[in-house]
Amino acid sequence: MPTVTVIQPTLVENTTKIRAAAYCRVSSSSEDQLNSYMAQVTYYSHKFEDSETETLVDVYADEGITGTREDKRDEFQRLMQDCRRGKIDRIYTKSISRFARNTKDCLKNVRELKSLGITIFFEKENIDTANMTDEMMITIMGGLAQEESVSISQNMRWSIRKRMENGTYRNSTPPFGYVFDGNVLAINPAEAEIVCKIFSWYLSGNGLQTIAGKLNNSGISPSQYGEKWHITTVRYVLTNERYIGDALFQKNYRTEQVPFVKKKNHGEVQMYYANAVNPPIIDKESFWHVQELLASRKREYACNHHFLSRKILCGSCGATYKQRMRSDHECWVCRTRDKDAARCCNPIIPESEIYDAFIRLSNKLTNNVQNILVPLLDLRNGGRWKGARMYGLCHEPR
């Protein structure tokens, strides 16, 4: 019988300090929220100064960011990246609602961190993920945090709708051509002159792309709309009722379920049209004439939609080709090249060459039906001759 010797474990005292991180977040930039934000950062910065077992790696803090969407929280993403790189052993946060207001994201991240051997301590709820039995409590508290977020959102929506109903709602950013004078919109003379030019150009027969090109060539910036003017930017100006002094509220809305998603309002929720809420820049007759022109050109484009549209792809940049009318013929040009010739080198193609190429390819396929089309139709229809007979391309051999 073999002799077995028991080797007792060697207990080595772990003198390495736990690498701790703190996560803070506030959901808005209001003064009281910023005070809370600074208090959280200061608290965690001093919490580990005299600790003999833990050392602070970093404080990760998101300011004025919602907790329902983790992809919008840059500092939270940085925290998770550092955890995956093995830089952190433990996370401290004020409460579950600070960590996340979305139950699904909360549990997903908690489980991922636990799989990495990283624990989280929620101070307000006194929950430590080092204890396995706390996951049910996290689920409950995370659900409550999410419901609280939904409740806050509903209260804010109600408040906003009330202001829309009485015409006192104010957008956070003034439209191009206006500035805020206290709580009301006032005309910006320099930008208002540009708005008048845009309407005048369109009424004179210029297209949206032409107007955008004129503005970009003049070095005029569209301010909050971006660095350059585009077709969509020009169209937004031409269709904005603010320029006749009115306002259409709730053109966009957010879904009521977490995560909240912004969508264009196509009649799913109520809209509110308010008259004479700000000084006008454009007279109403010109404005509604522009709307009629936009609608008629849209219908004309829909009716004249070419059967080759969106079927020709540029081999250089991948954009689709569009039809252009010349004095003596029709041609097709890459959309990228049409906007900026320096961005795509593919040439303009006469429409007659496209038809010739189609006829050549059709003739080649007809002459090589047995080698090309029949095998393809076999694969599609599951039988050697079934597809060919269906399209009348050949006869079944005798």
Buried (B, 14 or more C-beta within 10 A) or exposed (E): EEEEEEEEEEEEEEEEBBBBBBBBBBBEEEEEBBEBBBEBBEBBEEBBEEEEEBBBBBBBBBBEBBBBBBEEBEBBBEBBEBBEEEBBBBBBBBBBBBBBBBBBBBBEBBEEBBEBEBBBBBEEBEBEBEEEEBBEBBBEBBBBBBEEBBEEBEEEBEEEBEEBEEBEBEEEEBBBBBEEEEEEBEBBEEBBEBBBBBBEBBEEEBEBBBBBBBBBEEEBBBBEBEEEBBBEBBBBBBEBBBBBBBBBBBEEBEEEEBBBEEEEBEEEBEEBEBEEBBEBBBEEEBBEBBEEBBEEEEEEEEEEEEEBBEEBEBEEBEBBBBBEEEEEEEBBBBEBBBBEEEEBEBEEBBBEEBEEEEEEEEEEBEEEBEEEBBEEBBEEBEEEBEBBBEEEBBEEEE
